[in-house]
Amino acid sequence: MLLRHLYQIVLLSLSVVLSPITASAEAIVGQPAPSFSGATAEGGNIELSTLKDKTVVLEWTNHECPYVKKHYESGNIPSLHKEAANQDIIWLQIISSAPGTQGFVDGKTALQLNADRNAKPAKVILDADGKIGRSYEAQTTPHIFIINPQGILVYKGGIDSIATNKKEDIAKAENYVKIALSELAGGKAITKSSTKPYGCSIKYAS
């Protein structure tokens, strides 16, 4: 009886110690990107594990955010979508706004918004419960993460170097994402692999 009791205590202790390790995953540059599975605006499902051997870009967005509007209304992000598609890069747009908060939309609306803005990401992921966003510690819209074909996170941060919502600043800014993708395609180390994101805070579910 005593041995059984001790055995149960050991099992409980192990579960307490091990559960945080198995349940958590951090988005650390140079380490494997956190795996995820998410519902798409088109009605399907997508898993990061199915995108092996591809460069993947994750873009957190909120169509009502002035900083997002800056990059969409100017054509900056739609242009990056097009360039990515031409290079066989998988660009995933992610919406982590919770129901009832700024930026929350259903799949049909998300697709219509992209059509209206001439934006063409490979897929739109609806992350209303915020699980994917939190696993990457995504903070703002926009917030960009780049994963190389080996599944390693190679960039995380802002889209460019001028943290304003003014369209006229885009031409003067250093486009971190464009530069990182170019360096990655050329087999070079990414010069600035981690930068400070700027934009509206993501409206996660509480």
Secondary structure as UniProt FT lines:
FT   HELIX           2..23
FT   TURN            29..30
FT   STRAND          37..40
FT   TURN            41..42
FT   STRAND          45..47
FT   HELIX           48..51
FT   TURN            52..53
FT   STRAND          56..60
FT   TURN            63..64
FT   HELIX           66..73
FT   HELIX           76..86
FT   TURN            87..88
FT   STRAND          90..95
FT   TURN            99..100
FT   TURN            102..103
FT   HELIX           107..116
FT   TURN            117..118
FT   STRAND          123..126
FT   TURN            128..129
FT   HELIX           131..135
FT   TURN            136..137
FT   STRAND          140..141
FT   STRAND          143..147
FT   TURN            149..150
FT   STRAND          152..157
FT   HELIX           167..169
FT   TURN            170..172
FT   HELIX           176..185
FT   TURN            186..187
FT   STRAND          200..201
//
